[in-house]
Amino acid sequence: MKEKKKVQYKRVKAWIKTVNSTYTGTIYLPQEQTRISDVMNDERQFISMTDVDSKDFASPKPFLAINKDLIELVEILDPDMEPQP
């Protein structure tokens, strides 16, 4: 059986503005994609965020997948969070 490689991620705190709302949360950048623009331009249709706050939610959401086609602006709030194994 083929062994799966464990990918390391860098956690980045970010603010995302979409067509309809704004979100603040954590984005995970794979080790080979060190810039947010790499993730925004890869082949995946959605960007994943965890620990997401928004004015549209009564309480934070543990996970949210945001369609990249709806994203208008991304701001990195904390680029130096701890890497995740």
C-alpha positions in Angstrom: 0.0 0.0 0.0 1.2 3.5 -0.9 2.1 5.6 2.2 0.6 9.1 2.3 2.9 12.0 2.7 2.2 14.2 5.6 2.0 17.8 4.3 3.1 20.6 6.6 1.1 23.8 6.7 1.7 27.4 7.8 -1.2 29.0 9.6 -2.0 32.6 8.5 -4.5 34.8 10.1 -6.4 36.6 7.3 -9.4 38.9 6.5 -11.4 38.0 3.4 -13.9 40.3 1.7 -16.3 38.6 -0.7 -19.2 40.0 -2.8 -21.6 39.5 0.1 -19.6 39.6 3.4 -16.3 39.7 5.2 -14.6 36.9 7.2 -11.7 36.8 9.6 -10.0 33.4 10.3 -7.1 31.1 9.7 -5.9 30.0 6.3 -3.5 27.1 6.0 -0.8 27.5 3.4 0.9 24.2 2.2 4.6 24.2 2.7 5.2 24.4 -1.1 2.8 27.4 -1.4 4.3 30.1 0.8 2.3 33.0 -0.4 -1.5 33.6 -0.2 -1.4 34.4 -4.0 -0.2 30.8 -4.6 -3.3 29.4 -2.8 -5.6 31.9 -4.5 -4.2 30.9 -8.0 -4.1 27.1 -7.5 -6.6 24.8 -9.2 -9.0 24.4 -6.2 -12.3 26.2 -6.4 -12.6 26.9 -2.7 -10.3 28.3 0.0 -10.7 26.8 3.5 -10.7 28.9 6.7 -11.0 27.8 10.3 -12.0 29.7 13.5 -14.0 32.1 11.3 -15.7 35.3 12.6 -18.1 37.3 10.5 -20.8 39.9 11.2 -23.2 37.4 9.6 -22.7 34.8 12.4 -23.9 34.9 15.9 -20.8 32.9 17.0 -17.5 31.9 15.3 -17.6 28.9 12.9 -15.0 26.2 13.2 -14.8 25.8 9.4 -15.8 27.6 6.2 -15.1 27.0 2.6 -15.2 30.2 0.5 -15.7 30.1 -3.3 -12.6 31.9 -4.8 -14.8 33.4 -7.5 -16.6 35.5 -4.9 -13.4 36.9 -3.2 -12.7 40.5 -3.8 -9.9 41.2 -1.3 -7.6 39.3 1.1 -5.6 40.9 3.8 -3.0 39.0 5.9 -3.4 40.0 9.5 -0.8 37.7 11.2 1.7 36.1 8.8 3.9 34.6 11.5 1.6 32.1 13.2 3.0 28.7 14.2 3.5 26.0 11.4 1.2 23.0 11.7 2.4 19.4 11.0 
